[in-house]
């Protein structure tokens, strides 16, 4: 594990709108996902509170990413039809004919599943590219009427470029959950969709968190959460958690600028991204307190620990629990993170068993907890 402390924290101005929750509340099956209080674990490890936002059943899709894809699609279709998103309802937009619209994106699984689901709600088509080594189970979950998902022989960043090329060639709409020069509006809407999760958490919390752990690939979700939480929790410490296979935020912080890196194999497919999101990197650079790089065993540890509380967490989600479990068992690490007896800690379980076969291979009854 590698740890980098940001010694130059700055105040940040709000970047993103928090209007998406009004749209999400209109969707079939919407309900706020639970905020789990785990007092037993907190008491055993001598701190005040452990709260875990459980996104494993969001819209029945087992991941939070449906929030971003659906809201961005709503905004895109409103713009395409010259409609005001503040006064246009989901039912009104869904009643219109969108059969000639095709969305395209690159994904490890969760973003593409959200795009696939949203496309089916609005009657659109979608074409989804997955990087080399992606799960066949995740690919199958995405395919439905007018949606095709393909596992490529490309890296994640290469798949993003391919999706962008296909959009231009075929007059499709790129709906990607990262941003770069010239491509910022749609990623901004995706991030604003994620903030429904933050608003639910703020409403559900009974005490301000002292520490919030945020897993990160490109950093879109992490940066959006920091933006939202900093408005109401100005003294909270934010801990960015990345896979050792693709620590692009850690590398960027170390270099003092947004930096792309080569990705290495990791079980944390959702975090295996080599280039930070352009629009959230400045937020993360200014406001994140710590950048932590974890090996795969941290994700495996977290999956097992959460299972003891009857929580199903995928590998890209559970790494924060694995890191926390290591910190609270080390006096040196607790002091480094200022995690004392008054600590109130928030984790976000961003995905459930989106690959059930892999999940069972890790936490099945015949598997032992890796310590």
C-alpha positions in Angstrom: 0.0 0.0 0.0 1.2 3.5 -0.8 -0.1 6.7 0.9 0.3 10.3 -0.3 -0.9 13.1 1.9 -2.1 16.4 0.4 -0.5 19.1 2.5 -2.0 22.0 0.5 -5.8 21.6 1.0 -7.8 24.5 -0.5 -11.4 25.6 -0.3 -13.4 24.8 -3.4 -16.3 26.6 -5.0 -19.4 24.5 -5.9 -19.0 23.1 -9.5 -22.0 20.9 -10.1 -25.8 21.3 -10.0 -27.7 19.1 -7.6 -31.0 19.1 -9.6 -30.8 15.5 -10.8 -32.7 14.0 -7.8 -36.0 15.5 -9.0 -35.6 13.5 -12.3 -34.6 10.3 -10.5 -37.6 10.5 -8.2 -39.8 10.1 -11.3 -38.1 6.9 -12.5 -39.9 3.5 -12.0 -38.4 1.7 -9.0 -36.8 4.8 -7.4 -36.3 4.7 -3.7 -33.4 6.1 -1.7 -30.8 3.3 -1.1 -30.1 2.6 2.6 -27.4 4.1 4.7 -26.3 1.2 6.9 -25.1 1.9 10.5 -22.6 -0.7 11.6 -22.1 0.1 15.3 -20.6 -3.3 16.2 -17.6 -2.9 13.9 -17.1 0.7 15.1 -17.2 -0.4 18.7 -14.9 -3.4 18.1 -12.3 -1.1 16.6 -12.7 1.8 19.0 -14.2 4.6 16.9 -17.6 6.3 17.0 -19.5 5.5 13.9 -19.3 3.5 10.6 -21.9 4.3 8.0 -22.1 2.5 4.6 -24.2 3.8 1.8 -25.4 0.6 0.0 -25.8 1.0 -3.7 -25.9 -2.7 -4.4 -29.6 -2.6 -5.3 -30.0 0.7 -7.0 -32.8 0.3 -9.6 -32.2 -3.4 -9.4 -28.9 -2.9 -11.4 -26.5 -3.5 -8.5 -24.5 -0.3 -8.9 -24.8 3.5 -8.5 -23.8 4.3 -12.1 -27.3 4.1 -13.4 -27.8 7.5 -11.7 -25.3 9.2 -14.0 -26.2 7.5 -17.3 -29.9 8.0 -16.9 -29.7 11.7 -16.0 -27.2 12.5 -18.8 -29.5 10.7 -21.3 -32.4 12.8 -20.0 -30.5 16.0 -20.5 -29.2 15.0 -24.0 -32.7 14.1 -25.2 -34.2 17.3 -23.8 -31.5 19.3 -25.6 -32.1 17.3 -28.8 -35.8 18.0 -28.7 -35.5 21.7 -27.6 -37.1 21.0 -24.2 -36.5 22.7 -20.9 -35.1 20.0 -18.5 -36.5 21.9 -15.5 -40.1 21.6 -16.8 -40.0 18.4 -18.8 -41.0 15.2 -17.0 -39.6 11.8 -17.5 -43.0 10.5 -18.8 -43.3 13.4 -21.3 -39.8 12.6 -22.7 -40.4 8.9 -22.7 -43.6 9.3 -24.7 -41.6 10.8 -27.6 -40.0 8.7 -30.4 -36.2 8.3 -30.0 -35.8 5.1 -32.2 -33.2 7.0 -34.4 -30.9 7.8 -31.4 -27.9 5.6 -30.7 -25.7 6.1 -27.7 -22.2 4.6 -27.5 -19.7 4.3 -24.6 -16.8 2.4 -23.2 -17.2 0.6 -19.8 -15.9 -2.1 -17.6 -19.6 -2.9 -16.9 -21.4 -0.7 -14.5 -21.6 2.5 -16.6 -22.6 0.5 -19.6 -25.2 -1.3 -17.7 -26.7 2.0 -16.6 -26.6 3.3 -20.2 -28.2 0.1 -21.5 -31.0 0.4 -18.9 -31.6 4.1 -19.5 -31.7 3.5 -23.3 -34.4 0.9 -22.8 -36.4 3.4 -20.7 -36.3 6.0 -23.5 -36.6 3.7 -26.5 -33.1 4.4 -27.8 -30.3 2.1 -29.1 -26.9 1.7 -27.5 -23.5 0.2 -28.5 -21.2 -0.6 -25.6 -17.4 -1.4 -25.8 -15.7 -3.2 -23.0 -11.9 -3.4 -22.5 -9.9 -6.6 -22.8 -10.4 -9.0 -19.9 -13.9 -7.7 -19.1 -16.4 -10.1 -17.5 -18.6 -12.1 -19.8 -21.3 -12.1 -17.1 -21.2 -8.3 -17.0 -21.4 -8.1 -20.8 -24.5 -10.4 -20.9 -26.2 -8.2 -18.3 -26.0 -5.2 -20.6 -27.5 -6.7 -23.7 -31.2 -6.2 -24.4 -33.4 -4.9 -27.2 -31.5 -2.5 -29.4 -28.4 -2.7 -27.1 -25.2 -4.5 -28.2 -22.2 -5.0 -25.9 -18.8 -6.2 -27.2 -15.6 -7.2 -25.3 -12.7 -5.8 -27.3 -8.9 -6.4 -27.2 -8.3 -2.8 -26.2 -7.4 -1.2 -22.9 -10.0 1.0 -21.1 -8.5 4.3 -22.5 -8.2 2.8 -26.0 -11.9 1.6 -25.8 -12.9 5.2 -24.8 -11.1 6.5 -27.9 -12.7 3.8 -30.1 -16.2 4.8 -28.7 -15.5 8.4 -29.5 -14.4 7.4 -33.1 -17.6 5.4 -33.6 -19.7 8.3 -32.4 -18.2 10.5 -35.1 -18.3 7.9 -37.8 -21.9 6.9 -37.3 -23.5 10.1 -35.9 -24.0 8.4 -32.6 -24.0 10.1 -29.2 -21.0 9.5 -27.0 -22.1 9.1 -23.4 -18.8 8.7 -21.5 -18.2 9.0 -17.8 -15.0 10.8 -18.1 -14.0 14.1 -19.6 -11.2 15.6 -21.7 -10.6 18.7 -23.7 -13.6 19.4 -25.9 -15.7 16.8 -24.2 -17.1 18.1 -20.9 -20.8 18.7 -21.0 -22.1 15.1 -21.0 -19.6 14.0 -18.3 -20.8 17.0 -16.2 -24.4 15.7 -16.5 -23.3 12.2 -15.6 -21.5 13.5 -12.5 -24.5 15.6 -11.5 -26.6 12.4 -11.8 -24.3 10.8 -9.2 -25.1 13.7 -6.8 -28.5 12.2 -6.1 -26.6 9.7 -4.0 -24.8 12.5 -2.1 -28.1 14.2 -1.4 -29.6 11.1 -0.1 -26.6 10.5 2.2 -26.7 14.0 3.6 -30.4 13.6 4.4 -29.8 10.2 6.0 -26.7 11.0 8.1 -27.3 11.5 11.8 -23.8 13.0 12.5 -21.3 14.7 10.2 -18.6 12.3 9.0 -15.0 13.0 10.0 -13.7 10.7 7.2 -15.1 9.8 3.8 -13.5 7.0 1.8 -14.0 7.3 -2.0 -12.8 4.7 -4.5 -11.7 6.1 -7.8 -11.0 5.1 -11.4 -11.0 8.3 -13.4 -12.3 10.2 -10.3 -15.7 11.3 -11.7 -17.7 9.9 -8.8 -15.1 10.8 -6.2 -14.7 14.4 -7.4 -18.5 14.8 -7.6 -18.9 13.5 -4.0 -16.2 15.8 -2.7 -17.9 18.8 -4.5 -21.3 17.9 -2.8 -20.0 17.0 0.6 -17.6 19.9 1.0 -20.6 22.3 0.9 -22.1 20.8 4.1 -19.1 19.0 5.8 -16.2 21.6 5.5 -13.9 19.9 7.9 -14.3 16.3 6.7 -11.2 14.4 5.5 -11.5 12.8 2.0 -9.5 9.6 1.3 -9.1 8.6 -2.3 -8.6 4.9 -2.8 -7.2 3.5 -6.1 -6.1 0.2 -7.4 -2.3 -0.5 -7.7 -3.1 -1.4 -11.3 -4.1 2.1 -12.3 -3.4 4.8 -9.7 -3.7 7.8 -12.1 -4.9 10.2 -9.4 -2.0 9.3 -7.1 0.4 9.7 -10.0 -1.2 13.0 -10.9 -1.0 14.3 -7.3 2.7 13.1 -7.1 3.5 15.0 -10.4 1.5 18.1 -9.5 -0.5 17.9 -12.7 -3.1 15.7 -14.5 -1.1 12.6 -15.7 -2.0 9.6 -17.7 -0.4 6.2 -16.8 -0.3 2.7 -18.2 -2.7 0.3 -16.6 -1.7 -3.1 -15.1 -4.0 -6.1 -14.5 -6.2 -5.9 -11.4 -9.4 -7.6 -10.2 -10.8 -4.0 -9.6 -12.0 -3.6 -13.2 -14.1 -0.5 -12.3 -11.0 1.3 -11.1 -8.7 0.3 -13.9 -8.5 3.6 -15.6 -5.3 5.4 -16.7 -6.4 9.1 -17.2 -8.1 11.4 -14.6 -11.4 13.0 -15.5 -10.6 16.6 -16.6 -13.4 18.3 -14.8 -13.1 16.6 -11.4 -9.3 16.5 -11.2 -9.0 20.1 -10.0 -11.5 19.4 -7.2 -9.7 16.3 -6.1 -6.3 18.0 -6.3 -7.4 20.8 -4.0 -9.6 19.0 -1.5 -8.7 15.3 -1.2 -6.6 14.8 2.0 -5.1 11.4 1.2 -4.4 9.3 -1.9 -4.1 5.6 -1.2 -3.0 2.9 -3.6 -4.2 -0.7 -2.7 -3.3 -4.1 -4.0 -6.0 -6.6 -4.9 -5.9 -8.2 -1.5 -7.4 -5.1 0.0 -10.5 -5.6 -2.2 -10.7 -9.2 -1.3 -10.4 -8.4 2.4 -13.1 -5.8 2.1 -15.5 -8.2 0.4 -15.1 -10.7 3.2 -15.5 -8.1 6.0 -18.6 -6.7 4.5 -20.1 -10.1 4.1 -19.9 -10.6 7.8 -22.5 -7.8 8.0 -24.6 -9.4 5.3 -23.5 -6.8 2.7 -22.7 -7.9 -0.8 -19.9 -5.7 -2.3 -18.1 -6.1 -5.6 -14.3 -5.9 -5.8 -14.1 -2.3 -7.0 -16.4 -1.2 -4.1 -15.0 -3.3 -1.3 -11.5 -1.9 -1.5 -12.4 1.0 0.8 -13.6 -1.4 3.5 -10.4 -3.4 3.1 -8.3 -0.3 3.5 -10.3 0.8 6.5 -9.9 -2.6 8.1 -6.2 -2.3 7.8 -6.0 1.2 9.1 -8.1 0.6 12.3 -5.9 -2.4 13.2 -2.7 -0.3 13.1 -1.9 2.3 15.6 0.6 3.9 13.2 -2.0 4.2 10.4 -4.7 5.4 12.7 -2.5 8.2 13.9 -1.5 9.0 10.3 -5.2 9.3 9.2 -6.2 11.0 12.5 -8.7 8.3 13.0 -9.4 8.5 16.8 -12.2 7.4 19.1 -14.4 10.3 17.9 -14.2 9.3 14.2 -17.4 8.9 12.2 -16.5 7.2 9.0 -18.5 7.0 5.7 -18.0 4.4 3.0 -20.0 4.0 -0.2 -20.7 0.4 -1.4 -20.9 1.4 -5.1 -21.6 -2.0 -6.5 -22.9 -5.4 -5.5 -22.1 -8.7 -7.1 -22.1 -7.4 -10.7 -20.1 -10.5 -11.6 -21.8 -13.2 -9.4 -19.4 -15.9 -10.5 -16.3 -14.0 -9.5 -18.0 -12.8 -6.3 -18.7 -16.4 -5.2 -15.2 -17.5 -6.2 -13.9 -14.9 -3.7 -16.3 -15.2 -0.7 -17.9 -18.6 -1.2 -18.1 -20.8 1.8 -14.9 -22.7 0.8 -12.8 -19.5 0.7 -10.8 -18.1 3.7 -10.5 -14.5 4.6 -7.1 -13.1 3.5 -5.5 -11.2 6.3 
